[in-house]
C-alpha cells in the first residue's frame, strides 16, 4: 500500500459571522488549501557531494518507491471548507508509471485542530499523526477520489475551526507534497 503525507501548511475551515471568540483568532478567509503531489525520495543520510551553495547532499537520488511514480503526469490534493466542521477533499494523480497500475494508494493526513471542541470551550487537540482519509486504485494511470474529510475531535461548536496540516515522514511512501519548479 502506498501513502501520501501533506507538507506543513495552515488552513482555516469555516467563515466567521463576527469576531472569533475564545483564545484563538484567525484570518477571516482561508477556505481552501491546494497542494501539488510529487514523487518522494529517501533522505540523504550519507552525503558525498555539495550543492552549488555548499550544502551537503547525496549524488544519487533514491526514489522511495523505485517502480511507482509519475510518468510525466501530475498530482493535486485540495481541501475545501464547506461549513464549520465540514471539510471536503479531492485528490487526483494522473500519468502514473505502469508499475503503479492496480496499486491502492492510501492518503493520510497529520494535523492539529484548534476550535471549540472541549465542551464549548476553545482548545487545541494533541497532534494526530497519519490519520487515513482516502484510498483509490490506480486504473489506466489515474488515481482519484473525493468526499468529506472526517477528522477526530468532533465538530466545532463555535464559528471558526483551524486545521493545521502537519507534514510527517512516512516509511515506504511513494509520493509526497510540495512545490515543483521548472526552468522556463
C-alpha positions as CSV (number, residue, x, y, z in Angstrom):
1,X,0.0,0.0,0.0
2,X,1.2,3.5,-0.8
3,X,1.0,6.5,1.5
4,X,0.7,10.3,0.9
5,X,1.5,12.9,3.5
6,X,1.0,16.6,3.5
7,X,3.6,19.3,3.8
8,X,3.2,21.7,6.7
9,X,0.6,24.3,6.0
10,X,-2.3,26.1,7.6
11,X,-5.9,26.0,6.6
12,X,-8.8,27.6,8.3
13,X,-12.1,26.0,7.8
14,X,-15.3,27.9,8.1
15,X,-16.1,31.6,8.0
16,X,-16.7,33.8,11.0
17,X,-20.0,35.7,11.0
18,X,-18.4,38.1,13.6
19,X,-15.2,38.2,15.7
20,X,-13.9,34.8,16.8
21,X,-14.5,34.0,20.5
22,X,-12.2,32.1,22.8
23,X,-8.4,32.3,22.9
24,X,-7.7,31.8,19.3
25,X,-8.0,34.3,16.4
26,X,-7.5,33.7,12.7
27,X,-7.9,35.5,9.4
28,X,-11.3,35.9,8.0
29,X,-10.6,33.8,4.9
30,X,-8.8,30.5,4.4
31,X,-11.5,28.2,2.9
32,X,-9.3,26.2,0.6
33,X,-6.0,24.5,0.5
34,X,-4.4,23.1,-2.7
35,X,-1.1,21.3,-2.9
36,X,0.9,19.5,-5.6
37,X,1.9,15.9,-5.3
38,X,5.4,14.8,-6.3
39,X,7.4,11.6,-6.4
40,X,9.0,11.0,-3.0
41,X,12.7,10.5,-2.4
42,X,14.6,9.0,0.5
43,X,16.5,11.3,2.9
44,X,20.2,11.9,2.3
45,X,21.9,10.2,5.2
46,X,25.5,9.8,3.8
47,X,26.4,13.0,1.9
48,X,29.0,12.5,-0.7
49,X,28.8,15.9,-2.6
50,X,27.9,19.5,-2.1
51,X,25.2,21.7,-3.6
52,X,26.1,24.8,-5.6
53,X,25.9,26.9,-2.3
54,X,27.9,24.4,-0.2
55,X,25.2,22.3,1.5
56,X,25.8,18.6,2.0
57,X,24.0,16.3,-0.5
58,X,23.9,12.8,-1.9
59,X,24.9,12.5,-5.5
60,X,22.5,9.7,-6.3
61,X,18.8,10.5,-5.5
62,X,16.9,7.3,-4.4
63,X,13.2,7.2,-5.0
64,X,11.1,5.9,-2.0
65,X,9.3,3.6,-4.4
66,X,11.6,2.5,-7.3
67,X,8.7,1.4,-9.5
68,X,5.7,3.6,-9.0
69,X,5.9,7.3,-9.7
70,X,4.9,9.9,-12.2
71,X,5.5,9.0,-15.8
72,X,5.2,12.7,-16.9
73,X,1.9,13.2,-15.1
74,X,0.9,15.3,-12.1
75,X,-1.0,15.1,-8.8
76,X,-3.1,17.5,-6.8
77,X,-4.8,17.5,-3.5
78,X,-7.5,20.0,-2.5
79,X,-9.2,20.6,0.9
80,X,-12.1,22.9,0.9
81,X,-14.2,24.2,3.8
82,X,-17.9,23.6,3.2
83,X,-19.1,24.7,6.6
84,X,-17.6,24.8,10.1
85,X,-16.7,21.1,10.9
86,X,-17.4,20.0,7.3
87,X,-14.4,19.9,5.0
88,X,-14.4,18.3,1.6
89,X,-11.4,16.8,-0.2
90,X,-10.4,16.0,-3.8
91,X,-7.3,14.0,-4.8
92,X,-6.2,13.2,-8.3
93,X,-3.0,11.7,-9.6
94,X,-2.6,11.1,-13.3
95,X,0.1,10.0,-15.7
96,X,1.4,7.4,-13.2
97,X,4.0,4.9,-14.2
98,X,2.9,1.4,-15.4
99,X,4.1,-0.3,-12.1
100,X,1.5,1.7,-10.3
101,X,-1.3,0.1,-12.2
102,X,-3.9,-1.7,-9.9
103,X,-2.0,-0.5,-6.8
104,X,-4.0,1.0,-4.0
105,X,-2.8,4.5,-2.9
106,X,-3.7,5.4,0.7
107,X,-3.9,9.1,1.6
108,X,-3.2,10.1,5.2
109,X,-3.2,13.4,7.0
110,X,-1.3,14.6,10.1
111,X,-2.9,17.6,11.7
112,X,-3.6,19.7,14.8
113,X,-7.1,21.1,15.4
114,X,-7.9,24.2,17.3
115,X,-11.5,25.3,18.0
116,X,-14.4,24.9,20.4
117,X,-14.1,21.2,20.8
118,X,-13.9,20.9,24.6
119,X,-17.4,21.3,26.0
120,X,-17.9,24.5,24.1
121,X,-14.5,25.9,25.2
122,X,-11.6,26.8,22.9
123,X,-8.9,24.2,22.9
124,X,-6.1,22.7,20.8
125,X,-6.0,18.9,20.3
126,X,-2.9,16.8,20.6
127,X,-1.4,16.3,17.1
128,X,-3.0,13.4,15.2
129,X,-0.4,11.6,13.0
130,X,-1.2,9.6,9.8
131,X,-5.0,9.6,10.0
132,X,-6.3,7.8,6.9
133,X,-8.8,9.8,4.8
134,X,-9.0,8.3,1.4
135,X,-7.8,5.4,-0.8
136,X,-8.0,4.8,-4.5
137,X,-6.9,2.2,-7.0
138,X,-4.7,3.2,-10.0
139,X,-6.7,2.5,-13.2
140,X,-5.2,3.5,-16.6
141,X,-2.5,5.6,-14.8
142,X,-5.1,7.6,-12.8
143,X,-5.9,7.5,-9.1
144,X,-8.7,9.9,-8.0
145,X,-11.2,10.3,-5.1
146,X,-13.3,12.9,-3.4
147,X,-15.6,13.2,-0.5
148,X,-15.9,14.6,3.0
149,X,-12.9,14.7,5.4
150,X,-13.9,13.3,8.8
151,X,-11.3,14.2,11.4
152,X,-11.2,13.1,15.1
153,X,-12.2,15.8,17.6
154,X,-15.8,16.3,16.6
155,X,-17.4,19.3,15.1
156,X,-16.5,22.8,16.3
157,X,-19.4,24.4,18.2
158,X,-18.1,27.9,17.6
159,X,-17.7,30.0,14.5
160,X,-14.1,29.2,13.4
161,X,-12.2,25.9,13.4
162,X,-8.5,25.7,12.4
163,X,-6.9,22.6,11.0
164,X,-3.1,22.8,10.8
165,X,-1.9,20.3,8.3
166,X,1.4,18.9,9.5
167,X,3.9,17.1,7.3
168,X,5.2,13.9,8.7
169,X,7.6,11.5,7.1
170,X,6.2,8.1,6.3
171,X,8.1,4.9,5.8
172,X,7.9,3.4,2.3
173,X,6.0,6.3,0.8
174,X,5.6,6.7,-2.9
175,X,4.5,10.3,-3.1
176,X,4.8,13.5,-1.1
177,X,3.6,17.0,-1.5
178,X,5.5,20.2,-2.4
179,X,6.3,22.8,-4.9
180,X,7.6,21.7,-8.3
181,X,9.7,24.3,-10.2
182,X,10.9,24.0,-13.8
183,X,13.2,26.2,-15.9
184,X,11.2,28.3,-18.4
